[in-house]
């Protein structure tokens, strides 16, 4: 793939709701840029299937497991030599609170916030955040298509809640340069879709940018 990678961000984070394409895009970026990856391992959460079967009952252990795992990965990143490796991650630590606010009751959220505050101090700030968007019906189709057993009880209402939470969060996000991508019609396994987005993201070095595969707006 003939792409000029001069001046690449050293730490890129990909975000967005489940099934939007975060991990596939992250792995392909790592491959062409020769980046190390920092990936979530959702399938390692022993509470996840129970959560999708009964969100209210399993919310707290599910959320705390994710928090500890994400904080551990961020801690490893913070302790590494940031001047040598370059990395691309399929999450930012702030996303954990979005899920907590949706899934936990008031008392659980108070406990969660106390733990979160102690675990996430000095998390490195990405040099670029890429936020992938897609409507809930498309996300649900992708969830069903990929056939992960633990996800088959996901409801449309829950996906809508996640999308709303992400939309509110990134409306005010200003910690890093931000690229907002309409991923509804993007297939990150297709070279053309992937190449076009990569070429655009290389220009998103500051401020806020928007990418639509049919009509690109800066």
N, C-alpha and C positions, 0 to 999 in steps of 0.2 A: 504494500500500500504506500503510494508516493505522497507522504505528508511531511511538511517541514515542521519539526518539533522543537525548533529553537525557542527558548524562553518558556518552557513548560512550567506550570505550577509544580512545586515539589510535593504538595500534599493536596490531593483532590478527594472530595467526599461526594458520594452519590446518595440522594435521598428520594423518598416518595413512598406511597402506600404499597402494600404487598401485591406481588404479581405485576408490577409496573415495568419490571425489567432491570432493576438495580444491579443484581448480582451478575447477570449476563453482560451488561454494559461494563461493569467494573472489571471483570475478568478480561474482556477484550481490550479495554484501555491498558491494563497491565501488560498484556501481551505485546501490543505495538509500541508502547512507551518504555518497555522493560522496567516496569514498576513492581515493587512488592505490593501484595494485597493485604488488606485488613478486612476480613469478612465475618459477618454474623453467622452463627451456626444455630439457626432456629430449631432444626431437627434434634438438637441435643437437649432441648428443654423437656424434661419428663412430664411437665404439667400441661403442655400445650394442647394435646388432644382433649384432655379433660376440660380445658378452658373453652374450647370451641363447642363442647357438648353442653357446658353449663358455665357461662361467663361469670356470673355472680359468685358462684361457689369457689371457683378456682382462680379468680383474678389475682389475689395477693401473692400466692406462691409463684404463679406464672410471671408476674411483673418483677418480683424480687430476683428470680433466677436470671431474667434478662438483664436487669440492672447490674447485678454482680458480674455477669459475663462481659457486658459492654464496658463497664468500668475497668475490668481487668485488662481488656485489650487496649483501652486508652492509656492505662498506666504503663503498659509495655511500650506503647508508642512514645509516651512522654519521656521515658527513661532511655530510649534509644538515641543514637547520635543523629539528630535531625538534619545535620549538614551533609551527611553522606547518603543514606537511603532516600529514595523517592517512593511515595506510596499513594495508592488509591484505595479508598474504603467504601463499603456499601452501606454506611450509616454515619450519622453524627450522634454524639451522646445526648444532645438535647431532645432527640426524638423519643427517648425513653419516657420523658415527662408527658409527652402528648398522649401516649398510650395509658399512662397511669391516670391522667385526668379523666379519661373516658371510662376506664374500667373499675376504678376503686371508689369505695364509698368515702365519706368525709373522714372517718377515723383512720381508715387504712391509708388514705392519701396523706394525712398528717404524719403517720409513721414513715411512709415512703419518703416524704420530703426531707425528713430528718436524716434518713440514711443517704439519700441522694446528695445532700449538701456535703456530707463527709467523704463521699466516694469520688466526686467529680471535680475537685479543686484542680485548677491549672491544666485543664484539658487543652491540648494544642488546638489552635484555630486553623482550619483548612485555608489554603491559598485560593481555592475555588470550590464552591458548592454547586452541584448540579441537581436541581429538583425536577424529577420526572412526574408528569401528571397524566391521568387518564380517567374517564368516567367510570362510575361504579359498575355499570353493566358490563363494560369491557374487562374490568378487573375480575369480576365474578366468572366470566367466560374463561379467562386465563387460569384462574384458580382451578376450575373444574377440568380444564384441558390438561394441566400438568399432573393432576391426579395424586397429589400428596394426601395420604389418608387423614392426617390430623386436620387438614384444612377443609374437608368436604362438608363440614357443618357450618361453615362461615355464611353469615346472612348478609343480604344486601344492605340492610339498615346499618350493620356494623361497618361495612365498607364506606357508606355515606358519612358516618361519623368520623372515620379516619380522614377521609378526603377533606371534610370541613376543618378538622383540627390542623392538618397540614397547610391548608389555604390560609387560615388565620396566622399560623406561625410564620410562614414565609412572607406574608404581607408586611410584617414588621421587621423581618430579618435584615441585619446590616453588618454582621460581624465579619463577613467575607464577601468577595465578589460572588454574585449569584447568577446562575444561568437557569432559567425556567423553561422546561422543554415540554411541548405537547407530544406525549409519547403514545397517544391513542392509536396512531396508524404507523408507528415505527416498529420494525422487527429487527432487534439488535443482532440477530444471527445473519441478517442479509448484509453483504458487504457494502452495497450502495447506501442503505439507510445509515449504517454505522459510519462510513467515510464522510458523508455529508455533515453529520452532526459533529464529528471530530474536527473537521475543518472549521466549523463555526466556533466551537468552544475554544479553539486556540486564539481567537480574537477577544474572548471575554476575560480580559485581564483586570478589569476594574468595573465597579458599579454593578448595575442590574441589567441583564439581557434576557430576551425572549426568543425562543426558537420554535417555529412551526415548519414542518417539512414541506408544506405547500406555500407558505408565505412567511418569510423570515423578517422579523421586525426587531430593530435595535432601539 
